[in-house]
Amino acid sequence: MNEHLRVGLVLNRTPDEAAANAAWERFKGVALKFLGDSPEYVGWVPQDEAVVRSVQARTPVTLSEPKSRAAAAFQKIAAWPPIDHARTPTSFYERARRALA
């Protein structure tokens, strides 16, 4: 196992913070029981009609409705420090294609 690898969990389409916290606690308990470890809790994204509209418009919710609850949640999630380490100049699919060639 790579001890430097950080894995995070984001709960999506959650009705509220209490439900997100309850789901996280259940997930963490199962992960600890069966895997002996659990990911880090990164955050939660609320159920938000702004996301539905942004998908229909094919525009990220952070651009189409930046003041929405979902956009604010994505901004918080994007601040999770390991995300900066995961960014690369080439896309995931391009790297995967090269690795499989």
C-alpha positions in Angstrom: 0.0 0.0 0.0 1.2 3.5 -0.8 1.3 5.4 2.5 1.5 8.7 0.6 -1.7 8.1 -1.3 -4.6 10.1 0.1 -8.1 8.9 -0.7 -11.1 11.2 -0.1 -14.8 10.7 -0.1 -17.4 13.2 -1.4 -21.1 12.6 -0.7 -23.3 13.7 -3.6 -26.9 14.8 -3.7 -27.3 14.9 0.0 -30.4 16.5 1.5 -28.6 18.4 4.3 -25.4 18.4 6.4 -26.9 16.1 9.1 -27.7 13.4 6.5 -24.2 13.8 5.0 -22.6 13.4 8.4 -24.7 10.3 9.2 -23.9 8.7 5.8 -20.2 9.5 6.4 -20.2 7.8 9.8 -21.9 4.7 8.3 -19.4 4.6 5.4 -16.4 5.1 7.7 -17.6 2.3 10.0 -18.0 -0.2 7.2 -14.6 0.8 5.7 -12.8 0.4 9.0 -14.5 -2.9 9.6 -13.8 -4.5 6.2 -10.7 -2.6 5.1 -9.0 -1.6 8.3 -8.9 2.0 7.1 -11.1 4.7 5.7 -10.8 7.5 3.3 -10.7 11.2 4.4 -14.0 13.0 4.5 -13.7 15.7 1.9 -17.2 17.1 1.9 -20.7 16.9 0.6 -22.7 18.3 -2.3 -26.4 19.1 -1.6 -29.3 18.0 -3.8 -29.7 21.2 -5.9 -31.8 21.9 -9.0 -29.0 24.2 -10.2 -27.1 21.0 -11.0 -30.0 19.7 -13.1 -30.1 22.9 -15.0 -26.3 23.0 -15.5 -26.3 19.4 -16.8 -29.1 20.3 -19.3 -27.2 23.4 -20.4 -23.9 21.4 -20.5 -22.2 24.0 -18.4 -20.5 23.4 -15.0 -22.7 24.6 -12.2 -19.9 26.7 -10.9 -20.1 28.8 -14.1 -23.8 28.7 -14.8 -25.0 29.3 -11.2 -22.0 30.3 -9.1 -24.1 31.4 -6.2 -25.9 28.0 -5.9 -25.5 25.7 -2.9 -23.9 23.1 -5.1 -21.4 25.5 -6.6 -20.4 26.6 -3.1 -19.9 23.0 -2.1 -17.8 22.3 -5.1 -15.6 25.3 -4.3 -15.0 23.9 -0.8 -14.2 20.4 -2.2 -11.8 21.9 -4.7 -9.8 23.4 -1.8 -9.0 19.8 -0.5 -5.1 19.9 -0.6 -4.5 16.6 -2.3 -6.4 17.8 -5.4 -3.5 20.1 -6.2 -1.1 17.1 -6.2 -3.3 15.2 -8.5 -3.4 17.8 -11.3 -1.2 16.9 -14.3 -0.6 18.6 -17.7 -2.1 15.5 -19.5 -5.6 14.1 -19.1 -6.2 10.9 -17.2 -7.5 9.1 -20.4 -4.4 10.1 -22.3 -2.1 8.7 -19.6 -4.2 5.5 -19.3 -4.1 5.0 -23.1 -0.3 5.3 -23.1 0.0 2.9 -20.2 -2.1 0.3 -21.9 -0.3 0.6 -25.3 
